[in-house]
């Protein structure tokens, strides 16, 4: 990509539309080839090549959202539900700065995103050109990878670079810990494609000469470390009084089943946060699931008597502050942090061991090892420790279900959880909404998938994120079927993100919003 850029007779730099649109076309075709499905566009002049080509690339579903802040949270929701990075496109200047709140949330909640920010070319920067800011490194440490692209030029090497860039960006965004990748695109005028530019983009989508296209990305698989399995199994055999603390996580059904199986074999109660999705009946049948950890931790008689010797933590920090403080005060002999993303999400600083094996393999292998030697101890599910936990959980659940109906917020959360259709997505806002859902959500009769944004735990972009979840759920549903999505939110969070409703109206996204006034 070393060819000189063409100049106009007056001496200014000028783009070659065919080269620009061929390069951009190759890049978006590469994204589609490695699994990206959604592109959220906030229209602007400088990003015209990116927007036009994204709209014309097969297998990419494009969404239009005028507000860049709402667009970024919408993309966050798309990625939360689909598991694949959603791409964002915006023009230059402060438009890109509006992505920052969602990028911060993606960083802390480990959600993959691609930020494609158009920019002025180098010769216009720091010379007073309008709508020009320093976009290089705009997101700081919150971006997993930041790249300043060259101005697109013609040739096979440029197209090979576009292929590799698309694949690498997606690979980095999805890698543990997942997060946002920022690609800054300097684009020269003319920006409109013309007939030759559109033709070049169309040719770039198809195989170009002897170019093979983007490399195939195979899943990253962390082998299950046998020493770590022995460590976990040894702790379960030596200590009856253990708990498994599961916080919010984007866990596969296989991981949830593996955790439940280990809890059964070890006889250790599973303290299940509502957003861990371990309260789902189909995947945790007969497991010692505890869904009232917050209430139990607030009960002095229980919290003082039931002090675990071993705590195994997986997922993000639980919603319940009372539960966290109870576990910290218990001064357990061993606090095992199963680090699923290299992000050290263990704020208590009590960890005595950090296990880095693939979590699904670790829990499944440990459960199998315990099951293979049943003669080494009594039925752990029938142990006094486990029986006491489950009895206390049943009593607490009965107290909540039979509580004061005038507790309006709790009653609303319980009603939403009970009335959600089978297979529904329930997005809970931060602050009171997720805390009330923690109390209200028992093990539902029908499968229910809970989403939240607990990375930075803010109320920013809640409606937009929920709309992204709804859009991805509807997009991924089988033909003729629907996946209902509900949002439980507070009045302030709802008002804070009113602009997010624009995309709901434009795209007819199905979302049921329950807004509760907590004031």
Secondary structure, DSSP 8 states (H G I E B T S, - for coil): ------B-TTS-B---HHHHHHHHHHHHHHHHHTT--EEEE---STTHHHHHHHHHSTT-EEEE-S-HHHHHHHHHHHHHHHSS-EEEEE-STHHHHTTHHHHHHHHHHT--EEEEEEE--GGGTTTT-TT----TTTTGGGEEEEEE------SHHHHHHHHHHHHHHHHHHHSSS--EEEEEEE--S--S-HHHHHHHHHHHHS--TT---S-----------HHHHHHHHHHHHH-S-EEEEE-S----HHHHHHHHHHHHHHT-EEEE-GGGTTT-TTTSTTS-EE--HHHHHH-HHHHHH---SEEEEESS--S-HHHHHHHHHTT-SEEEEE-SSSS---TT---SEEE-S-HHHHHHHHHHHHHTTGGGSS-GGGSHHHHHHHHHHHHHHHHHHTS-TT-HHHHHHHHHHHH--TTEEEEE-TTHHHHHHHHH----SS-EEEE---SS---TTHHHHHHHHHHHHHHHS-TT----EEEEEEHHHHHHTGGGHHHHHHHT---EEEEE---
